Amino acid sequence: GSQGKSGKSKRAAEEVEDDPDLFENEADEKDAVNLPAESEEEGEVETVAEKRLRLAKEMIARAESHERELQEDEEVSTAAIAHRLKTDLLEQKGSLRREVAEKLKGLSAAPQHRAWRAHHQPVTCVAVGASDDFVFTGGKDGAVIKWSLASGKRLLEFSGMRSKPADGPVTGHVGHVLCIAVSTDGKYLASGGRDGLVFVWDLSTSTLARTFRGHKDPVSGVAFRRHSHQLFSCSFDRTVKIWTLDEMAYVETLYGHEEPITAIACLDRERPVSAGGRDHSVRLWKVVDESQLIFQSGKATIDCIAQLTENNFITGGEDGSLCLWDCLRKKPSATVRDAHGAGIWISSVAAVPYAD
């Protein structure tokens, strides 16, 4: 610290004294002394030695200032890394909580919106890209479309097929697209459809990367595990299947629901949650432990689900109730009845991850 700085200062002074470039020739040395008579009378004459001393002090000051800037940058960088590591650790534990709800209180109840038209039949599902610059939609026409959020222009379309070919490759959904999801890094888009297939699209090359077969009935939900290429899919066949996109392979099947599964969600841990529709249950799958937690809603159906944290999720269903659940309780910890008005079915929910 202090010894290093004093050593640098001493070396800087010696460099100044020995530096021949400070004075190009003897005339410069004389000019430094032979100042105008008026300045001599005022006592402002700077000798060669004084000039060397002044330049040495300036060089030392610059060196010390540079050292301080480097130290400050290092401290800022260290603090930023520590904050990121702490945030990642809290996310993995499910303990991170970002306060964002307060910022939304002043927003208008009727925000501005734009309508984009490209699907030939109704839109069934929507997913926002990882960078928030793009949005993806799926429809009953079997197509998956990529849009620019800034311009509203259609950027890419994965077209569906009118019928399954008797002989030849299947290059798109036959029938309705029911669900889509985008990986955190924005590399892959997964879509599930009424045809019982899961398509994996490579967004970097705009091509079909893989078609996963295995579900016996329509695929109703797909969800990526955050910061990974692990994919979960659920189906009306009452199963949840796990796939890995790093090897483009099937991993395993999870059983438990007694009725068609209607939705699935996942955050960072291998603990997806699924909505069982008319079996009135939510199941949290502990994949690593090979176990599951069951949450019952009573008589109400559970048709849609989204995770807030690893320990909290929200659901909606046929009775119009919006429910907040905690993993430590088998019943909802809070319920808003008729959230969208009396008799209005809640068909979709979304949440800001790790927020209030």
N, C-alpha and C positions, 0 to 999 in steps of 0.2 A: 503494500500500500504506500505509506509515506516514504519508505526507503526507496521503493521503485520510482516514485515521482521525483525525489531529490536526485536519484541517479540519472534519470532522463534529463532533468534540468541542467545538471552539471555537464552531461555530454553535449546538450544543445549549446551551452555557453562556449565549450571548447571548439565546437564546429564553427561557431560564428567567428571566434578569434582566428581560426586557421583557414577560413573560407576566403580564397583569393578573389572570388567573384563579387565580394561586397564592394571592392574598389577596383575598377577595371585597370587603372593606371595611376601613376603618381600624381597626375594632374587632378584626379578626383580627390586624392587625399589633400592636396593643396587647396582645392576649391572648398573642401569641407571646413578648412581653417580660415582661409582668406575671405571672410564674409564682408559685406559692405561696412564702411566705418560707422554708419548710423546704428547698425545692430550691435557693434562692439561697444559703443557708448552706452547702450541700454543693457548691457550685460547678458546678451542672448547668444553669445558665441558658443558653438558646439565643437569641441575638439574631436580628434579622431578617436581617442579612447572613449569619450562620452558617447559618440555615435555607435561605436561597437557595443558598448554596454546597453544602450537603448535598443538596438536591434536584437541583442541576445535576450533581453527581457520580453520583447514582443514575440520572439520565437518560442520562448518558454511558455508564455501565456497562451499562445495558439495550441501548443502541444497539450497543456493542461486542460484547455477547453475541449479539445478533441477527445481526451481521455474521459472527461466528465460526460460528454455526449454518448460515448460508447457504453459507459457504465449505466446511464439512464436507459438507453435502448435495450440493454441486456436485462435490466430490471423489469421494464415494460413487457418484453418478450417472455420472460419467466413467469410474470403474473398472468399473462394471457394464456400460456400453456397450462398453468396450474388451474385457471378457471375452466378451461375446456375439459381437462381431465376430471375435475370435480363434477362438471355438468354431465359428462358421459357416464361417470360412476353412478350418479343419482338417477339417470335415465335407466340404467341397467337394473338398479334396485327398485325402480318404480316410485322413487321418493321425490323426483324433481317436480316442481310446481311453479309454473310461470303465471304471473298475474296479468291477464289480458282482458278479462271481462269488464273491468272498470273503464277501459278505453272505448268500449263499444256502446256505452250507455247513451252517449250523445248522438248516435247515428240515427238517421231518419228511418221511420218504420217502413217507408216506401222508397228504397234506394233506386237509382237509375239502373236500367238494364237494357241489354241489346238482344235481339233474336237472330240466331243463325239458322239458315235452312240449307240442308244438303241431303239428309236422309229421306228416302222415298216413303218410309213408314215411321210410326212413332218411335221416339228415343226412349230407351229403357234404362240406360245407366250412364254415369258420368264419372270421370276421374281426372284430377288435376295433376299435371306433371311435376316432377321433383323440383324443377327450378321456378315453378309458378308462372312460367312464360307460355305454357301450352295447356290445353285441355283436350281430353279424349272422350268421345261419345260412342255408344253402341246402340244399335236399333233393331227393330223387328225385321228390317230388310237384310239382316245378316252382316252389315258393314260396320267397321270400326274406323272412325275418322279422327284425325289430329287437327286441331285448330290453333291459331295464334290468338292469345288473349288480347294482345295489343291492337291488332288490326281486324280480328274476327274472320280472317281468311282461312279457307281450308288448305292445309299444307300437305296432307297425306291421307290416303284412303286404302284400307285393306278391305277389299270387296268380298261380299258373301257369294254363295253359290245357290242357284235355284233348286238344284237337286244333287243328291250324292251320285257321283259317277259310278257306272257299273264296273269300269276298268280304268284306272288312272288315279293320280294323286288327288287328295282333298286339299285344296288351297285356301279354303275359307269356310266360315260357318254356313251350314245349311239350316235356314230358319232363324229364329230370334237369337240375338245376343242378349244374355241376361245379366252379365257382370263383367267388369274390367278392373284392372289394378296395374299400377306402375311401380317398378322397383325404385328404391331410394336414390340410386345413382343414375336413374333415368335411362338405363341401358335396355331394359326389357319391359314389354307390355304383355300382360296375360289377359285372356278373355275366355269366358265360359258361355256355353249356349244350350239351347234347347236340344241340340243334336247330341248332347252328352260328352262333348269334346272340350278339351282345354287347349287353346292355341297360345303359343309363346312367340311373340313378334320381337325381332331385334330392331330396336329403334335407330341404332347407329348405322345400319345398312338398309333399313326399311324393307326387311324380308321376313318371311316365316322361318323361325329358327327350329321349332319343334311342335309336333302335335301329340298331346298326351291322351291316351285312351285308357279306360278303366272304370269310369262311372257308368252305371247301367241306366241312369235316368238323367234328365236335364241338370246341368251344372248351374247352381243358383248363386254361388259366391266364390270369389277368389281374393286372396290377400297375401301380400309379401310380408315376410318378417323384415322389419326395418334394418337397413345397413347390411343386408345379405341378399343372396339369390335363392333363399329358401321360400317355396311357394306352398300355400295351403289352398285347397279347394273343397267345397261342400256341394252336396247334391240332394235331389229329391229321393235318391236311393238310400238316404239316412246315414251316409258315411262322410267322413272327412279324410281326404288323402293328402299326403305330404310328398312334394317333389323337390328335387335339387336341380337348379338350372346350371350350376357349375359343371355337373356331369350329364345334364339333360336326362335325368333318370327318375324313376319312381322310388320312393323310400318306404312308406308304410301306409296302412289304412287304420283309422280310428273309428270304433263302433260305440254306440251308446244311445243315440236319439231313437225315439220310437215313432216319429213322424218325419216327413220330408223336412230337411234343413233349409232354412230360408236365407241365412246370411252368416258371414264369418268375418272376424277382424283380428289383427295382431299388431303388436308393437315390437320392442327389441328382444324380449325373451321368448323362448320356445313355449309360449303359453297362449295359444289362440283361444278366442271365445266364439261360440257359435250359437245361433238362435234356432230353436227347434220348432217354431211355428205353432202348430196345433197340439204339440205335446206339452205346451205351456212351460218350457224350461229353457234355461241357458246353461251351457256346459263350458267350463274352463278346463282346457286340456293341458295337463302337466306332462309334456312329451318326454322329458328326460326321466321323470319319475314313473312314467307309464301309469298314470292315474288321472282322475278327473274329479272336478267339483261340480255339483249340480245345484242350480238355483231355480226355484219354482215361482211362477207368477200367479198361481191360483187358476182362475177360469179364463183369464185373458190370453190371447195368442201373443207370441213374440215374433215379429216379422222382420225387424231390422235391429242392428246393433253396431256400436262404435265404442272404442276404448279411449278413455281419458288418460289413465295411467295404467301401470301393470296391475293395480289393485282396484281400479274403478272403471266402470263402463256404463253406458246408457243404452236403453232399449225403447222401442216403440212398437205399437201393434194395432190390432183391429178395434179395440175399445177407445182409442184416441189418447191413451195415457203415455206420458213421457216419464220413464223411471230411471233413477240413479241407483246403482248397485255398488256395494262394497264386498270385497272377497271374504271379509270376516263375518258377513251376515248372509243368511239364506234368503231373506226377503229384501225388497227395495228399501234403501235408507231414506229415499225421498221420492215423491210421486206428484206430478202435475197432471191432473185429470182434465180431459177435453182440452189438451194443449193447443189445438188448432180450431177449437170450436166443438160444440156438441155434435156427436155422431160422425166426426171426421176421422177417418182412418189415418194413422201415421205409417207411411210406406217407406220412409228413408230417414236416416239420421247420420250426422257427421260431427266430428269433434276436433278441436285443436289438441294435438298430442301433448301430454304433460302440462296441461293448463287448467284454469278454473272455468 
